[in-house]
Amino acid sequence: MELPTSKLNGESAGGVTVADRLFDVPFNEALVHQVVVAYQAGARAGTRAQKNRSAVRGGGVKPWRQKGTGRARAGTIRSPIWRGGGRTFPATTCDFSQKVNRKMYRAAMRTIISELARRERLLIVDELSLATPKTQLLVSTLQSLNCPDVLLVSEKFDDVLDMAARNLPWVSYCSVDEIDPVGLIRHKSVVMSVAAVKKVEELLQ
């Protein structure tokens, strides 16, 4: 199939031939949901931790004898019912990551990209680059493309584009090697260069 391309100033630049297996895949909502949830779960730190009664410092000696004091019996000052004691059910570090097969992940990415193309949320430009790392220059370029909320994807990482986009909260930038399902879905538009499209085809074949 063939998708239209444009220049950075908004003018038409003809079209580019792309593979049907990447840009004409039926939408699979269940698969996309599973991959997105797994990706977000993998980003969780899971580093919260609290101490139980055996991990709290101190409490090795019985506070007072078992009988004869008139007070309730106690074996340690680090009991959960004492101030400074351990927690009864402490939070522990855990791994929230979910296993996703490589074929499933690639199939979900193909599904997302195909849906972006069908909904005209994918814009392909002949070349994605800036002369200088100026945020205002990038803003004017995106206004020409009519892309207010956008993810920019280039073939290789470009420091100029990265510096120009980092101060714009509604613009994200990454290379083809860094694209992820959440980033593709989050923004209203995705702008890719022709070279990036060809590289995506190679990676997701």
Z-matrix of the N, CA and C atoms (Angstrom, degrees):
N
C 1 1.455
C 2 1.529 1 109.45
N 3 1.324 2 115.58 1 164.42
C 4 1.455 3 121.03 2 -176.87
C 5 1.522 4 109.51 3 -123.66
N 6 1.320 5 116.15 4 133.09
C 7 1.461 6 122.71 5 178.38
C 8 1.517 7 109.33 6 -113.82
N 9 1.335 8 117.46 7 143.57
C 10 1.470 9 119.63 8 179.34
C 11 1.523 10 111.61 9 -71.73
N 12 1.311 11 115.28 10 148.98
C 13 1.460 12 122.02 11 176.21
C 14 1.518 13 109.09 12 -123.60
N 15 1.306 14 115.52 13 161.60
C 16 1.463 15 121.03 14 179.95
C 17 1.517 16 109.45 15 -143.30
N 18 1.308 17 115.29 16 167.50
C 19 1.452 18 121.62 17 175.52
C 20 1.531 19 109.22 18 -91.32
N 21 1.326 20 116.10 19 170.81
C 22 1.467 21 119.66 20 -179.16
C 23 1.521 22 112.54 21 -66.94
N 24 1.328 23 118.00 22 -21.57
C 25 1.464 24 120.16 23 177.69
C 26 1.519 25 112.72 24 -85.84
N 27 1.333 26 118.06 25 3.01
C 28 1.455 27 121.57 26 177.95
C 29 1.512 28 114.86 27 97.07
N 30 1.312 29 118.62 28 -9.15
C 31 1.462 30 121.23 29 -179.01
C 32 1.536 31 110.21 30 -76.39
N 33 1.329 32 114.56 31 152.35
C 34 1.450 33 120.05 32 179.84
C 35 1.525 34 110.18 33 -70.76
N 36 1.336 35 114.96 34 143.25
C 37 1.465 36 120.74 35 179.29
C 38 1.522 37 110.97 36 -126.19
N 39 1.331 38 117.06 37 27.92
C 40 1.453 39 120.56 38 179.04
C 41 1.507 40 111.80 39 87.07
N 42 1.313 41 117.13 40 -132.80
C 43 1.452 42 121.30 41 -178.45
C 44 1.507 43 110.91 42 -152.68
N 45 1.322 44 114.79 43 172.27
C 46 1.457 45 121.48 44 179.14
C 47 1.528 46 108.17 45 -134.93
N 48 1.309 47 116.59 46 138.12
C 49 1.455 48 122.02 47 179.34
C 50 1.524 49 109.55 48 -85.89
N 51 1.324 50 116.37 49 126.28
C 52 1.463 51 121.81 50 -177.70
C 53 1.519 52 108.72 51 -124.23
N 54 1.302 53 115.95 52 162.89
C 55 1.461 54 121.92 53 -177.91
C 56 1.527 55 110.53 54 -78.54
N 57 1.347 56 116.23 55 136.82
C 58 1.463 57 120.31 56 178.31
C 59 1.524 58 112.15 57 -64.98
N 60 1.335 59 116.73 58 -30.55
C 61 1.468 60 120.23 59 -177.94
C 62 1.527 61 112.35 60 -66.92
N 63 1.345 62 116.99 61 -13.21
C 64 1.461 63 120.55 62 -179.96
C 65 1.519 64 112.10 63 -109.98
N 66 1.320 65 117.70 64 -36.16
C 67 1.460 66 120.99 65 -173.53
C 68 1.524 67 113.58 66 -111.57
N 69 1.332 68 117.89 67 6.30
C 70 1.465 69 120.32 68 178.56
C 71 1.521 70 109.89 69 -138.91
N 72 1.332 71 115.06 70 51.72
C 73 1.461 72 122.03 71 -178.89
C 74 1.523 73 108.70 72 -103.68
N 75 1.338 74 118.73 73 133.37
C 76 1.472 75 119.80 74 177.78
C 77 1.528 76 111.22 75 -60.19
N 78 1.316 77 115.54 76 147.11
C 79 1.461 78 120.15 77 -177.38
C 80 1.518 79 110.32 78 -75.28
N 81 1.331 80 116.22 79 130.75
C 82 1.464 81 123.79 80 179.40
C 83 1.529 82 107.12 81 -119.13
N 84 1.311 83 115.74 82 94.50
C 85 1.465 84 120.17 83 -174.55
C 86 1.518 85 112.48 84 -65.33
N 87 1.325 86 117.56 85 -40.17
C 88 1.469 87 120.62 86 -178.51
C 89 1.519 88 110.74 87 -64.06
N 90 1.327 89 117.12 88 -41.75
C 91 1.462 90 120.18 89 -179.90
C 92 1.520 91 111.18 90 -66.93
N 93 1.328 92 116.92 91 -43.28
C 94 1.467 93 120.35 92 179.17
C 95 1.517 94 110.30 93 -62.96
N 96 1.322 95 117.35 94 -41.85
C 97 1.468 96 120.87 95 179.67
C 98 1.530 97 110.90 96 -62.04
N 99 1.321 98 117.02 97 -43.22
C 100 1.458 99 120.00 98 -179.26
C 101 1.522 100 111.69 99 -64.24
N 102 1.321 101 116.70 100 -42.21
C 103 1.461 102 120.02 101 -178.92
C 104 1.525 103 111.12 102 -69.68
N 105 1.329 104 117.63 103 -39.60
C 106 1.465 105 120.54 104 179.36
C 107 1.526 106 110.89 105 -65.16
N 108 1.326 107 117.04 106 -43.56
C 109 1.466 108 120.54 107 178.57
C 110 1.521 109 110.67 108 -62.76
N 111 1.334 110 116.79 109 -41.49
C 112 1.458 111 120.15 110 179.10
C 113 1.517 112 111.59 111 -65.57
N 114 1.326 113 116.80 112 -37.86
C 115 1.468 114 119.90 113 179.47
C 116 1.532 115 110.89 114 -66.69
N 117 1.324 116 116.38 115 -43.40
C 118 1.467 117 119.44 116 179.24
C 119 1.523 118 111.42 117 -68.76
N 120 1.338 119 117.53 118 -34.90
C 121 1.462 120 120.25 119 178.22
C 122 1.520 121 110.54 120 -66.32
N 123 1.323 122 116.89 121 -35.70
C 124 1.460 123 119.55 122 178.98
C 125 1.508 124 113.40 123 -67.95
N 126 1.337 125 117.30 124 -19.88
C 127 1.459 126 120.80 125 179.10
C 128 1.526 127 113.10 126 -83.58
N 129 1.337 128 117.69 127 -9.07
C 130 1.456 129 120.50 128 179.47
C 131 1.525 130 110.21 129 -72.56
N 132 1.317 131 116.38 130 137.25
C 133 1.461 132 120.46 131 -176.14
C 134 1.522 133 111.97 132 -72.90
N 135 1.333 134 116.65 133 -45.58
C 136 1.454 135 119.88 134 -179.60
C 137 1.517 136 113.41 135 64.85
N 138 1.352 137 117.16 136 30.52
C 139 1.464 138 120.49 137 -174.58
C 140 1.523 139 113.44 138 -102.34
N 141 1.333 140 118.19 139 5.54
C 142 1.463 141 118.57 140 179.62
C 143 1.529 142 109.04 141 -68.89
N 144 1.330 143 116.84 142 144.38
C 145 1.462 144 120.53 143 -177.66
C 146 1.527 145 108.95 144 -156.73
N 147 1.317 146 115.33 145 139.42
C 148 1.463 147 122.58 146 174.24
C 149 1.528 148 108.36 147 -129.07
N 150 1.318 149 116.54 148 164.65
C 151 1.459 150 120.93 149 -175.27
C 152 1.527 151 110.80 150 -103.44
N 153 1.332 152 114.83 151 138.44
C 154 1.457 153 119.54 152 172.13
C 155 1.530 154 109.16 153 -89.07
N 156 1.309 155 117.86 154 -173.61
C 157 1.469 156 120.67 155 -173.18
C 158 1.526 157 111.87 156 -67.83
N 159 1.325 158 117.54 157 -25.24
C 160 1.458 159 118.88 158 -179.72
C 161 1.518 160 112.11 159 -84.13
N 162 1.349 161 117.93 160 -17.19
C 163 1.461 162 120.59 161 -178.26
C 164 1.519 163 112.62 162 -95.23
N 165 1.338 164 118.30 163 -15.26
C 166 1.467 165 121.09 164 -179.98
C 167 1.527 166 109.50 165 -75.74
N 168 1.323 167 115.18 166 140.48
C 169 1.465 168 120.17 167 -178.05
C 170 1.529 169 110.82 168 -68.90
N 171 1.350 170 116.37 169 139.52
C 172 1.463 171 121.72 170 175.92
C 173 1.524 172 111.72 171 91.76
N 174 1.317 173 114.60 172 -172.41
C 175 1.462 174 120.73 173 176.54
C 176 1.511 175 114.38 174 81.67
N 177 1.316 176 118.19 175 21.67
C 178 1.456 177 119.35 176 -177.48
C 179 1.521 178 114.22 177 -82.23
N 180 1.327 179 117.03 178 -14.62
C 181 1.472 180 121.02 179 -176.94
C 182 1.520 181 108.82 180 -112.67
N 183 1.306 182 115.74 181 139.97
C 184 1.463 183 120.49 182 176.33
C 185 1.527 184 109.17 183 -63.95
N 186 1.346 185 119.59 184 127.78
C 187 1.481 186 121.19 185 -173.34
C 188 1.532 187 113.41 186 -59.64
N 189 1.292 188 117.90 187 -42.89
C 190 1.454 189 121.75 188 176.78
C 191 1.532 190 108.91 189 -150.48
N 192 1.338 191 115.28 190 169.82
C 193 1.453 192 118.21 191 -175.19
C 194 1.532 193 110.20 192 -67.99
N 195 1.302 194 113.72 193 163.09
C 196 1.457 195 119.08 194 -171.49
C 197 1.522 196 111.78 195 -65.63
N 198 1.352 197 118.46 196 -42.29
C 199 1.460 198 120.80 197 -173.53
C 200 1.527 199 111.03 198 -126.93
N 201 1.315 200 114.77 199 159.29
C 202 1.448 201 120.17 200 170.87
C 203 1.506 202 115.55 201 95.48
N 204 1.319 203 120.28 202 -8.32
C 205 1.463 204 120.63 203 -177.88
C 206 1.519 205 112.16 204 -93.89
N 207 1.343 206 117.63 205 -16.66
C 208 1.450 207 120.79 206 -176.89
C 209 1.526 208 112.89 207 84.73
N 210 1.285 209 116.66 208 -7.02
C 211 1.469 210 119.76 209 178.67
C 212 1.520 211 110.68 210 -97.96
N 213 1.315 212 114.95 211 164.71
C 214 1.455 213 119.26 212 178.72
C 215 1.517 214 109.48 213 -65.36
N 216 1.313 215 116.06 214 147.38
C 217 1.454 216 119.80 215 -179.73
C 218 1.537 217 109.72 216 -66.86
N 219 1.315 218 115.86 217 143.24
C 220 1.464 219 121.69 218 -179.28
C 221 1.513 220 108.74 219 -145.88
N 222 1.341 221 115.68 220 138.53
C 223 1.453 222 120.09 221 -179.36
C 224 1.513 223 113.34 222 -105.41
N 225 1.336 224 117.15 223 -22.12
C 226 1.460 225 120.34 224 -178.53
C 227 1.524 226 109.01 225 -157.17
N 228 1.321 227 114.83 226 147.83
C 229 1.455 228 118.85 227 177.72
C 230 1.530 229 111.32 228 -80.27
N 231 1.340 230 117.27 229 -3.82
C 232 1.465 231 121.23 230 179.83
C 233 1.523 232 111.38 231 -101.48
N 234 1.320 233 116.98 232 22.10
C 235 1.448 234 121.34 233 175.08
C 236 1.537 235 110.16 234 -64.60
N 237 1.305 236 119.44 235 148.18
C 238 1.470 237 120.45 236 -179.53
C 239 1.522 238 114.56 237 -60.21
N 240 1.340 239 118.13 238 -21.11
C 241 1.464 240 118.83 239 179.96
C 242 1.530 241 111.91 240 -88.84
N 243 1.325 242 117.68 241 -1.43
C 244 1.455 243 121.86 242 176.54
C 245 1.515 244 109.82 243 -97.13
N 246 1.330 245 114.18 244 150.39
C 247 1.448 246 118.83 245 173.66
C 248 1.537 247 109.15 246 -68.36
N 249 1.341 248 116.07 247 131.38
C 250 1.453 249 120.47 248 -176.06
C 251 1.509 250 113.85 249 87.06
N 252 1.337 251 115.96 250 1.43
C 253 1.454 252 119.06 251 179.83
C 254 1.521 253 111.85 252 -83.77
N 255 1.324 254 115.34 253 179.18
C 256 1.455 255 120.05 254 179.80
C 257 1.517 256 112.20 255 -78.77
N 258 1.322 257 115.84 256 168.09
C 259 1.452 258 121.26 257 177.76
C 260 1.527 259 110.08 258 -83.17
N 261 1.324 260 115.77 259 146.93
C 262 1.453 261 120.21 260 -179.88
C 263 1.526 262 111.33 261 -69.60
N 264 1.314 263 115.85 262 -49.36
C 265 1.466 264 121.63 263 177.03
C 266 1.528 265 108.60 264 -123.21
N 267 1.326 266 116.90 265 80.17
C 268 1.466 267 119.21 266 -174.09
C 269 1.533 268 112.14 267 -72.81
N 270 1.328 269 114.76 268 150.44
C 271 1.462 270 120.16 269 172.39
C 272 1.521 271 109.31 270 -74.70
N 273 1.301 272 115.86 271 139.09
C 274 1.465 273 120.37 272 -177.85
C 275 1.527 274 109.79 273 -124.27
N 276 1.305 275 115.28 274 158.71
C 277 1.461 276 119.90 275 176.84
C 278 1.528 277 109.82 276 -65.40
N 279 1.313 278 115.25 277 141.67
C 280 1.453 279 119.35 278 -178.50
C 281 1.528 280 109.84 279 -150.44
N 282 1.289 281 115.45 280 159.47
C 283 1.458 282 123.06 281 -179.52
C 284 1.517 283 108.64 282 -105.47
N 285 1.344 284 116.56 283 118.07
C 286 1.459 285 121.80 284 -176.99
C 287 1.527 286 112.55 285 -93.47
N 288 1.317 287 118.05 286 0.27
C 289 1.458 288 120.48 287 -174.24
C 290 1.528 289 111.03 288 -64.99
N 291 1.324 290 115.55 289 146.45
C 292 1.453 291 122.71 290 178.12
C 293 1.525 292 109.03 291 -119.31
N 294 1.298 293 116.13 292 141.91
C 295 1.459 294 120.79 293 -177.78
C 296 1.528 295 110.04 294 -80.58
N 297 1.321 296 115.78 295 128.79
C 298 1.465 297 122.18 296 175.38
C 299 1.524 298 107.43 297 -128.67
N 300 1.309 299 116.73 298 126.15
C 301 1.454 300 120.43 299 179.56
C 302 1.523 301 110.76 300 -64.84
N 303 1.319 302 115.41 301 152.47
C 304 1.457 303 120.33 302 -178.57
C 305 1.528 304 111.49 303 -62.51
N 306 1.313 305 116.60 304 -39.17
C 307 1.464 306 119.54 305 179.05
C 308 1.526 307 111.55 306 -65.08
N 309 1.323 308 116.46 307 -38.57
C 310 1.463 309 120.00 308 177.85
C 311 1.516 310 111.02 309 -65.17
N 312 1.327 311 116.39 310 -42.96
C 313 1.462 312 119.84 311 -178.93
C 314 1.525 313 110.66 312 -63.62
N 315 1.315 314 117.07 313 -45.01
C 316 1.461 315 119.84 314 -179.82
C 317 1.518 316 111.27 315 -66.64
N 318 1.327 317 116.99 316 -37.87
C 319 1.469 318 119.99 317 177.61
C 320 1.531 319 111.11 318 -64.30
N 321 1.326 320 116.61 319 -39.09
C 322 1.465 321 119.62 320 178.00
C 323 1.521 322 111.21 321 -66.19
N 324 1.322 323 117.61 322 -40.52
C 325 1.458 324 120.32 323 178.13
C 326 1.525 325 111.21 324 -64.45
N 327 1.329 326 117.65 325 -39.93
C 328 1.462 327 120.48 326 176.50
C 329 1.530 328 110.76 327 -63.79
N 330 1.331 329 116.10 328 -38.98
C 331 1.461 330 120.19 329 178.70
C 332 1.521 331 111.18 330 -63.99
N 333 1.315 332 117.05 331 -43.62
C 334 1.467 333 121.01 332 -178.96
C 335 1.521 334 110.62 333 -65.06
N 336 1.323 335 116.89 334 -46.25
C 337 1.467 336 119.97 335 -178.69
C 338 1.527 337 110.64 336 -64.13
N 339 1.325 338 117.66 337 -39.37
C 340 1.460 339 120.46 338 177.86
C 341 1.523 340 111.35 339 -63.72
N 342 1.320 341 116.58 340 -40.60
C 343 1.467 342 119.71 341 179.32
C 344 1.521 343 111.31 342 -67.80
N 345 1.331 344 117.32 343 -36.71
C 346 1.466 345 120.04 344 175.71
C 347 1.525 346 110.97 345 -62.09
N 348 1.329 347 116.04 346 -40.79
C 349 1.462 348 119.19 347 178.95
C 350 1.525 349 111.43 348 -67.54
N 351 1.332 350 117.90 349 -39.34
C 352 1.461 351 120.63 350 179.71
C 353 1.522 352 112.05 351 -65.86
N 354 1.323 353 116.63 352 -36.37
C 355 1.464 354 120.56 353 -178.58
C 356 1.531 355 113.03 354 -89.13
N 357 1.329 356 115.59 355 7.95
C 358 1.465 357 122.16 356 178.94
C 359 1.529 358 111.79 357 58.81
N 360 1.312 359 115.46 358 34.20
C 361 1.462 360 121.17 359 174.67
C 362 1.524 361 111.73 360 -98.25
N 363 1.329 362 116.68 361 -2.46
C 364 1.458 363 122.23 362 178.18
C 365 1.523 364 108.86 363 -106.79
N 366 1.331 365 115.44 364 121.48
C 367 1.461 366 121.43 365 179.63
C 368 1.526 367 108.33 366 -116.74
N 369 1.318 368 115.73 367 126.54
C 370 1.463 369 121.64 368 -179.05
C 371 1.525 370 108.40 369 -107.72
N 372 1.329 371 116.17 370 126.78
C 373 1.459 372 122.17 371 179.04
C 374 1.526 373 108.57 372 -113.34
N 375 1.330 374 115.32 373 154.59
C 376 1.465 375 118.88 374 -177.50
C 377 1.517 376 111.83 375 -67.33
N 378 1.332 377 116.58 376 -34.35
C 379 1.466 378 120.85 377 179.04
C 380 1.518 379 109.30 378 -152.81
N 381 1.312 380 116.35 379 134.62
C 382 1.463 381 121.58 380 -178.60
C 383 1.520 382 109.02 381 -115.69
N 384 1.327 383 115.68 382 96.37
C 385 1.458 384 120.88 383 -178.89
C 386 1.514 385 109.20 384 -160.01
N 387 1.339 386 115.98 385 158.56
C 388 1.455 387 123.13 386 176.84
C 389 1.517 388 109.04 387 -125.33
N 390 1.329 389 115.27 388 149.87
C 391 1.465 390 119.68 389 -179.59
C 392 1.526 391 110.70 390 -73.14
N 393 1.342 392 116.30 391 -40.07
C 394 1.464 393 121.33 392 -178.41
C 395 1.521 394 109.07 393 -133.89
N 396 1.329 395 118.44 394 152.90
C 397 1.468 396 121.20 395 -179.88
C 398 1.527 397 111.97 396 -79.83
N 399 1.311 398 116.99 397 65.40
C 400 1.452 399 122.72 398 -179.04
C 401 1.522 400 109.78 399 -109.83
N 402 1.328 401 116.26 400 126.34
C 403 1.460 402 120.46 401 -179.41
C 404 1.522 403 111.14 402 -63.67
N 405 1.332 404 117.22 403 -39.94
C 406 1.459 405 119.94 404 -179.05
C 407 1.533 406 111.24 405 -64.57
N 408 1.314 407 116.81 406 -33.61
C 409 1.463 408 120.17 407 177.12
C 410 1.523 409 110.80 408 -65.91
N 411 1.313 410 117.16 409 -39.85
C 412 1.455 411 120.35 410 177.22
C 413 1.525 412 111.19 411 -67.71
N 414 1.325 413 117.23 412 -38.76
C 415 1.464 414 120.74 413 178.79
C 416 1.524 415 110.97 414 -61.59
N 417 1.316 416 117.19 415 -45.64
C 418 1.464 417 120.39 416 179.16
C 419 1.531 418 111.02 417 -64.97
N 420 1.341 419 117.34 418 -35.56
C 421 1.466 420 120.55 419 177.66
C 422 1.516 421 111.29 420 -65.38
N 423 1.332 422 116.82 421 -43.17
C 424 1.459 423 120.11 422 179.54
C 425 1.514 424 111.78 423 -69.54
N 426 1.326 425 118.20 424 -30.05
C 427 1.456 426 120.47 425 174.16
C 428 1.521 427 111.20 426 -66.18
N 429 1.326 428 116.88 427 -36.32
C 430 1.469 429 120.01 428 176.41
C 431 1.522 430 111.21 429 -65.76
N 432 1.348 431 116.24 430 -34.49
C 433 1.462 432 120.54 431 178.73
C 434 1.524 433 112.73 432 -84.57
N 435 1.339 434 117.36 433 -7.96
C 436 1.470 435 123.16 434 -178.81
C 437 1.526 436 110.41 435 59.96
N 438 1.322 437 115.35 436 50.96
C 439 1.468 438 121.78 437 -179.64
C 440 1.529 439 108.85 438 -125.68
N 441 1.349 440 118.37 439 88.92
C 442 1.468 441 119.72 440 -177.79
C 443 1.524 442 114.17 441 -74.88
N 444 1.328 443 116.75 442 -32.46
C 445 1.465 444 121.26 443 -178.68
C 446 1.522 445 106.98 444 -128.21
N 447 1.338 446 117.41 445 107.65
C 448 1.461 447 118.51 446 -163.68
C 449 1.519 448 112.02 447 -143.98
N 450 1.345 449 114.19 448 151.16
C 451 1.454 450 123.38 449 169.54
C 452 1.524 451 107.55 450 -111.66
N 453 1.317 452 116.86 451 122.89
C 454 1.454 453 122.26 452 179.90
C 455 1.522 454 108.99 453 -97.07
N 456 1.324 455 116.12 454 129.74
C 457 1.466 456 121.43 455 -178.44
C 458 1.520 457 108.42 456 -128.13
N 459 1.319 458 115.76 457 120.78
C 460 1.462 459 120.99 458 177.94
C 461 1.523 460 109.77 459 -115.33
N 462 1.315 461 116.08 460 167.11
C 463 1.458 462 120.47 461 -177.91
C 464 1.526 463 111.06 462 -64.86
N 465 1.325 464 117.44 463 -47.85
C 466 1.458 465 123.29 464 178.09
C 467 1.527 466 108.80 465 -124.59
N 468 1.326 467 115.04 466 159.09
C 469 1.461 468 119.34 467 -178.76
C 470 1.527 469 110.28 468 -65.53
N 471 1.325 470 115.75 469 131.29
C 472 1.465 471 122.54 470 -177.15
C 473 1.529 472 108.18 471 -118.59
N 474 1.329 473 117.19 472 115.94
C 475 1.464 474 120.67 473 -179.94
C 476 1.523 475 111.95 474 -63.50
N 477 1.321 476 117.01 475 -33.85
C 478 1.468 477 120.51 476 -178.88
C 479 1.528 478 110.46 477 -64.80
N 480 1.319 479 117.09 478 -47.04
C 481 1.465 480 120.40 479 178.30
C 482 1.522 481 111.42 480 -65.55
N 483 1.305 482 116.44 481 -38.28
C 484 1.460 483 119.97 482 -179.24
C 485 1.521 484 111.23 483 -64.16
N 486 1.322 485 117.52 484 -44.51
C 487 1.464 486 120.42 485 179.53
C 488 1.524 487 111.75 486 -68.68
N 489 1.328 488 117.25 487 -32.13
C 490 1.460 489 119.87 488 179.75
C 491 1.526 490 112.14 489 -74.04
N 492 1.332 491 117.65 490 -28.04
C 493 1.466 492 120.66 491 -174.14
C 494 1.519 493 113.75 492 -98.54
N 495 1.323 494 118.79 493 -13.25
C 496 1.469 495 119.59 494 -171.11
C 497 1.530 496 113.05 495 -69.28
N 498 1.332 497 118.73 496 -20.67
C 499 1.466 498 120.71 497 -179.69
C 500 1.515 499 112.97 498 -93.60
N 501 1.315 500 118.16 499 1.40
C 502 1.458 501 121.82 500 -179.17
C 503 1.527 502 108.84 501 -104.79
N 504 1.334 503 118.40 502 113.28
C 505 1.472 504 119.84 503 -176.71
C 506 1.522 505 113.43 504 -67.95
N 507 1.309 506 118.58 505 -20.62
C 508 1.460 507 121.59 506 -177.98
C 509 1.526 508 112.22 507 -98.90
N 510 1.327 509 117.31 508 9.90
C 511 1.457 510 122.35 509 178.61
C 512 1.527 511 108.88 510 -126.97
N 513 1.325 512 116.20 511 131.95
C 514 1.459 513 122.07 512 174.29
C 515 1.521 514 108.44 513 -123.01
N 516 1.316 515 114.85 514 151.49
C 517 1.458 516 119.00 515 -179.19
C 518 1.525 517 109.31 516 -136.14
N 519 1.317 518 116.20 517 141.60
C 520 1.457 519 121.62 518 175.26
C 521 1.522 520 108.45 519 -159.97
N 522 1.307 521 115.22 520 165.59
C 523 1.455 522 121.23 521 174.14
C 524 1.529 523 108.71 522 -92.04
N 525 1.321 524 116.59 523 174.10
C 526 1.464 525 120.69 524 -178.75
C 527 1.520 526 110.50 525 -62.00
N 528 1.313 527 118.07 526 -35.37
C 529 1.466 528 121.68 527 -178.73
C 530 1.524 529 112.30 528 -68.80
N 531 1.326 530 118.27 529 -14.02
C 532 1.468 531 121.31 530 -174.99
C 533 1.521 532 113.23 531 -110.21
N 534 1.331 533 119.21 532 2.10
C 535 1.463 534 119.60 533 -177.64
C 536 1.525 535 109.72 534 -67.95
N 537 1.321 536 115.62 535 148.73
C 538 1.448 537 122.10 536 -179.80
C 539 1.525 538 108.72 537 -142.37
N 540 1.331 539 118.50 538 160.37
C 541 1.474 540 120.27 539 -177.14
C 542 1.512 541 114.05 540 -63.20
N 543 1.324 542 118.03 541 -36.51
C 544 1.459 543 120.46 542 -179.34
C 545 1.525 544 110.89 543 -67.09
N 546 1.332 545 117.26 544 -42.26
C 547 1.458 546 120.36 545 178.90
C 548 1.514 547 112.62 546 -63.43
N 549 1.335 548 117.42 547 -36.79
C 550 1.463 549 120.48 548 179.58
C 551 1.523 550 111.71 549 -68.82
N 552 1.329 551 116.78 550 -34.56
C 553 1.462 552 120.19 551 -177.11
C 554 1.522 553 111.90 552 -83.57
N 555 1.332 554 117.55 553 -31.06
C 556 1.457 555 121.48 554 -171.11
C 557 1.520 556 112.96 555 -62.78
N 558 1.317 557 117.75 556 -41.30
C 559 1.455 558 121.04 557 -174.06
C 560 1.523 559 111.28 558 -91.36
N 561 1.330 560 114.86 559 156.10
C 562 1.461 561 120.13 560 179.77
C 563 1.522 562 111.85 561 -72.49
N 564 1.319 563 117.65 562 -30.53
C 565 1.462 564 121.49 563 -177.84
C 566 1.517 565 109.82 564 -134.17
N 567 1.315 566 115.46 565 151.72
C 568 1.456 567 122.96 566 175.20
C 569 1.525 568 107.49 567 -127.33
N 570 1.324 569 116.53 568 123.18
C 571 1.462 570 121.85 569 179.74
C 572 1.519 571 107.98 570 -108.98
N 573 1.323 572 116.08 571 122.03
C 574 1.456 573 122.72 572 178.90
C 575 1.518 574 109.67 573 -123.31
N 576 1.308 575 115.07 574 147.26
C 577 1.458 576 119.49 575 171.43
C 578 1.524 577 109.50 576 -82.43
N 579 1.325 578 116.45 577 162.07
C 580 1.461 579 120.43 578 178.75
C 581 1.524 580 110.56 579 -60.47
N 582 1.333 581 116.76 580 -41.06
C 583 1.462 582 119.96 581 178.71
C 584 1.525 583 111.18 582 -63.70
N 585 1.338 584 117.26 583 -35.86
C 586 1.464 585 120.28 584 178.15
C 587 1.521 586 110.89 585 -67.20
N 588 1.327 587 117.61 586 -38.61
C 589 1.465 588 120.86 587 178.33
C 590 1.521 589 110.93 588 -61.85
N 591 1.332 590 116.41 589 -43.73
C 592 1.449 591 119.85 590 179.19
C 593 1.528 592 111.90 591 -63.66
N 594 1.340 593 116.46 592 -37.42
C 595 1.457 594 119.56 593 178.96
C 596 1.527 595 111.44 594 -70.57
N 597 1.331 596 116.59 595 -36.18
C 598 1.467 597 120.33 596 176.37
C 599 1.524 598 109.84 597 -62.42
N 600 1.302 599 117.04 598 -40.22
C 601 1.466 600 120.77 599 177.36
C 602 1.527 601 111.41 600 -58.50
N 603 1.319 602 116.54 601 -41.28
C 604 1.462 603 120.06 602 -179.74
C 605 1.525 604 111.59 603 -67.75
N 606 1.344 605 116.19 604 -39.88
C 607 1.463 606 119.61 605 -176.06
C 608 1.525 607 112.69 606 -74.05
N 609 1.334 608 117.89 607 -31.39
C 610 1.463 609 121.51 608 -174.02
C 611 1.521 610 113.23 609 -105.91
N 612 1.290 611 118.33 610 14.93
C 613 1.461 612 120.23 611 -179.28
C 614 1.544 613 111.17 612 -73.08
